[in-house]
């Protein structure tokens, strides 16, 4: 009787451990699929950038600006329900309310109009990634051959944009995007 009870306990423990392992593996697979999907979305949005110029103070300028905290640009997005399909897009690193000390990556879209006041609290917003640590954007200037923490040159796009981050228990991630006609 005692041997049967011990065997039952051992079998129960093995089944529980196997179930937890399977659950962890499924979570890791879903997480990897989410990362791959977000990378494809960002690659499509950034590398497939439709170049638009915006008139600011009577001067036609390119519409791309970036800091370590995010990227802002004007683009044509025909799927957006705005009248023209022209939107101001922002990829931003923000505090993650679900994980203290972590950040999240969000995409926000606002319809573009001349003399627009950007009211991000009214934007269409999508949370792309959560639980990010040590996240930052950088921009590569092909003329100086240097990575910069910000890009505000109204005459040219950066050659490359880089997003790097870490997630708990995972290897660091670095995504590099080539901008069309970047310098």
C-alpha positions as CSV (number, residue, x, y, z in Angstrom):
1,X,0.0,0.0,0.0
2,X,2.8,2.4,0.9
3,X,4.6,1.7,-2.4
4,X,1.5,2.3,-4.4
5,X,0.9,5.6,-2.6
6,X,4.5,6.7,-3.2
7,X,4.2,5.7,-6.9
8,X,1.0,7.7,-7.1
9,X,2.6,10.8,-5.6
10,X,5.6,10.5,-7.9
11,X,3.4,10.1,-10.9
12,X,1.3,13.1,-9.8
13,X,4.4,15.2,-9.4
14,X,5.8,14.2,-12.7
15,X,2.5,15.0,-14.5
16,X,2.3,18.4,-12.7
17,X,5.9,19.2,-13.6
18,X,5.3,18.1,-17.2
19,X,2.2,20.3,-17.4
20,X,4.1,23.3,-16.0
21,X,6.9,22.7,-18.5
22,X,4.5,22.5,-21.4
23,X,2.8,25.7,-20.2
24,X,6.1,27.5,-20.1
25,X,7.0,26.3,-23.6
26,X,3.7,27.4,-25.0
27,X,4.2,30.8,-23.3
28,X,7.7,31.1,-24.8
29,X,6.4,30.2,-28.2
30,X,3.6,32.8,-28.1
31,X,6.1,35.4,-26.9
32,X,8.5,34.5,-29.8
33,X,5.6,34.7,-32.3
34,X,4.5,38.1,-30.9
35,X,8.1,39.4,-31.2
36,X,8.4,38.2,-34.8
37,X,5.0,39.8,-35.7
38,X,5.9,43.2,-34.1
39,X,9.3,43.1,-35.9
40,X,7.6,42.5,-39.3
41,X,5.1,45.3,-38.5
42,X,7.8,47.8,-37.7
43,X,10.0,46.7,-40.6
44,X,7.0,47.2,-43.0
45,X,6.1,50.6,-41.4
46,X,9.6,52.0,-41.3
47,X,11.3,50.4,-44.3
48,X,8.2,50.7,-46.4
49,X,7.9,54.4,-45.4
50,X,5.9,56.4,-48.0
51,X,7.9,59.6,-48.2
52,X,5.9,62.7,-47.6
53,X,7.0,66.3,-47.2
54,X,5.2,68.6,-44.8
55,X,5.1,72.3,-45.0
56,X,6.3,74.0,-41.9
57,X,6.5,77.8,-41.8
58,X,6.5,78.0,-45.6
59,X,9.4,75.4,-45.9
60,X,8.8,71.9,-47.2
61,X,10.5,69.4,-44.9
62,X,10.6,65.7,-44.5
63,X,8.5,64.4,-41.7
64,X,10.7,62.1,-39.5
65,X,11.9,62.9,-36.0
66,X,13.4,60.6,-33.4
67,X,14.7,60.5,-29.9
68,X,15.8,57.6,-27.6
69,X,12.2,57.4,-26.4
70,X,10.5,57.1,-29.8
71,X,9.9,58.0,-33.4
72,X,7.4,60.4,-35.0
73,X,6.6,60.6,-38.7
74,X,3.9,61.6,-41.2
75,X,2.9,58.9,-43.6
76,X,0.2,57.7,-45.9
77,X,-1.8,54.9,-44.4
78,X,-4.8,54.2,-46.7
79,X,-6.3,51.7,-44.2
80,X,-6.8,54.5,-41.6
81,X,-10.3,56.0,-41.5
82,X,-9.1,59.6,-41.7
83,X,-10.3,61.6,-44.7
84,X,-7.0,61.6,-46.6
85,X,-5.3,58.5,-45.2
86,X,-2.4,60.8,-44.1
87,X,-1.5,60.2,-40.4
88,X,1.0,61.2,-37.9
89,X,2.5,58.0,-36.5
90,X,4.3,57.6,-33.2
91,X,6.2,54.6,-31.9
92,X,6.9,55.4,-28.3
93,X,8.5,53.8,-25.2
94,X,6.3,54.5,-22.2
95,X,6.2,53.3,-18.6
96,X,4.5,49.9,-18.5
97,X,1.7,50.1,-15.9
98,X,1.6,46.3,-15.5
99,X,5.3,45.9,-14.6
100,X,7.0,48.5,-12.4
101,X,10.3,49.7,-13.8
102,X,9.6,48.3,-17.2
103,X,8.4,49.9,-20.4
104,X,6.1,49.2,-23.2
105,X,6.2,50.0,-26.9
106,X,3.1,51.6,-28.3
107,X,2.0,52.7,-31.8
108,X,-0.3,55.7,-31.9
109,X,-1.9,57.3,-35.0
110,X,-3.6,60.7,-35.4
111,X,-5.1,62.1,-38.6
112,X,-2.7,64.7,-40.1
113,X,-3.8,68.2,-41.0
114,X,-1.8,71.5,-41.5
115,X,-1.2,73.3,-38.2
116,X,-2.2,70.2,-36.3
117,X,-1.9,70.2,-32.5
118,X,-0.9,66.7,-31.6
119,X,-3.2,65.4,-28.9
120,X,-1.9,61.9,-28.3
121,X,-4.6,61.1,-25.6
122,X,-7.1,61.1,-28.6
123,X,-4.9,58.9,-30.8
124,X,-5.7,55.4,-32.0
125,X,-3.3,53.4,-29.9
126,X,-2.0,49.9,-30.0
127,X,0.2,48.3,-27.4
128,X,2.9,46.3,-29.3
129,X,5.2,45.0,-26.6
130,X,5.3,45.0,-22.8
131,X,7.9,44.3,-20.1
132,X,10.8,46.0,-21.9
133,X,14.0,46.9,-20.1
134,X,16.9,49.1,-21.2
135,X,14.9,50.1,-24.3
136,X,16.0,52.8,-26.7
137,X,16.0,54.1,-30.2
138,X,19.1,55.2,-32.1
139,X,19.7,56.7,-35.6
140,X,22.6,56.1,-37.9
141,X,23.9,59.1,-39.9
142,X,25.6,57.7,-43.0
143,X,27.5,61.0,-43.6
144,X,29.2,61.0,-40.2
145,X,29.0,57.3,-39.8
146,X,27.9,57.6,-36.2
147,X,24.9,56.4,-34.2
148,X,23.0,59.3,-32.7
149,X,20.5,59.4,-29.8
150,X,18.2,61.7,-31.8
151,X,17.3,62.7,-35.3
152,X,15.8,66.0,-36.2
153,X,17.3,66.8,-39.6
154,X,14.3,68.1,-41.7
155,X,16.2,67.6,-45.0
156,X,17.0,63.9,-44.7
157,X,16.0,60.6,-43.1
158,X,18.6,58.7,-41.1
159,X,20.2,55.8,-43.0
160,X,19.2,53.4,-40.2
161,X,16.9,53.3,-37.2
162,X,17.7,50.9,-34.4
163,X,15.4,49.7,-31.5
164,X,17.1,47.7,-28.8
165,X,15.6,46.3,-25.6
166,X,15.8,43.4,-23.1
167,X,13.0,41.4,-21.6
168,X,13.2,39.4,-18.3
169,X,14.9,36.1,-18.8
170,X,15.5,36.6,-22.5
171,X,18.5,37.5,-24.7
172,X,18.8,41.2,-25.7
173,X,17.0,42.2,-28.9
174,X,18.3,44.6,-31.5
175,X,16.3,45.4,-34.6
176,X,17.8,47.6,-37.3
177,X,15.6,49.2,-40.0
178,X,16.9,50.7,-43.2
179,X,15.0,53.9,-44.2
180,X,14.3,54.6,-47.9
181,X,16.5,57.3,-49.2
182,X,18.2,57.7,-45.9
183,X,21.6,59.4,-45.7
